[in-house]
Amino acid sequence: MQSPALRAALFGGLRASFHDVYGDLDPAAALALLDQLDLPANTQHLAELRHVLAAGHKNHYRSPGAWDDAVRS
């Protein structure tokens, strides 16, 4: 079982990697990891990160409008 601190750290790392100029996430693998983290549904930015990853985006700089689209949906 993962500790809450570890889950939060992993989530933060995924989110930071999406927004980092050098970030290069594998969307399917990152989404699978998010599913394993079992985070509360109201976790800030979780829905947006799920949205961009499910759409296949690797990082913010390759898809600059993707995060804003996720926020609006």
C-alpha positions as CSV (number, residue, x, y, z in Angstrom):
1,M,0.0,0.0,0.0
2,Q,1.3,3.4,-0.9
3,S,1.5,6.2,1.6
4,P,-0.5,9.3,1.0
5,A,2.7,11.3,0.9
6,L,4.1,9.0,-1.8
7,R,0.9,9.3,-3.9
8,A,1.0,13.1,-3.6
9,A,4.7,13.2,-4.6
10,L,4.1,10.9,-7.7
11,F,1.1,12.9,-8.8
12,G,3.1,16.2,-8.4
13,G,5.9,14.7,-10.4
14,L,3.6,13.7,-13.2
15,R,1.9,17.1,-13.3
16,A,5.3,18.9,-13.2
17,S,6.6,16.7,-16.0
18,F,3.6,17.6,-18.2
19,H,4.3,21.3,-17.6
20,D,8.1,21.2,-17.9
21,V,9.7,22.3,-21.1
22,Y,11.7,19.1,-21.2
23,G,8.8,16.9,-20.0
24,D,8.1,13.9,-22.2
25,L,5.4,11.7,-20.7
26,D,4.1,8.6,-22.2
27,P,0.4,9.4,-21.9
28,A,-0.8,5.8,-21.6
29,A,1.8,4.9,-19.0
30,A,1.2,8.1,-17.0
31,L,-2.6,7.5,-17.1
32,A,-2.1,4.0,-15.8
33,L,0.1,5.3,-13.0
34,L,-2.6,7.9,-12.1
35,D,-5.1,5.0,-11.9
36,Q,-2.8,3.1,-9.5
37,L,-2.4,6.1,-7.2
38,D,-6.0,6.0,-6.1
39,L,-6.2,9.7,-5.5
40,P,-9.3,11.4,-4.2
41,A,-11.5,12.6,-7.0
42,N,-11.3,16.2,-5.7
43,T,-7.5,16.3,-5.9
44,Q,-6.6,19.7,-7.4
45,H,-5.6,19.4,-11.1
46,L,-6.3,15.6,-11.3
47,A,-9.2,16.0,-13.7
48,E,-7.1,18.3,-16.0
49,L,-4.1,15.9,-16.0
50,R,-6.3,12.9,-16.8
51,H,-8.0,14.9,-19.6
52,V,-4.7,15.9,-21.3
53,L,-3.2,12.4,-20.9
54,A,-6.3,10.7,-22.2
55,A,-6.1,12.9,-25.2
56,G,-2.6,11.7,-25.8
57,H,-0.6,14.9,-25.0
58,K,3.0,14.4,-23.9
59,N,3.7,17.9,-22.5
60,H,2.4,21.4,-22.3
61,Y,4.9,22.8,-24.8
62,R,3.9,20.4,-27.6
63,S,0.2,21.0,-27.0
64,P,0.0,24.5,-25.5
65,G,-3.8,24.8,-25.5
66,A,-4.5,21.3,-24.1
67,W,-4.4,22.3,-20.4
68,D,-6.7,25.3,-21.0
69,D,-9.1,23.0,-22.9
70,A,-9.0,20.6,-19.9
71,V,-9.8,23.4,-17.5
72,R,-12.8,24.4,-19.5
73,S,-14.2,20.9,-19.8
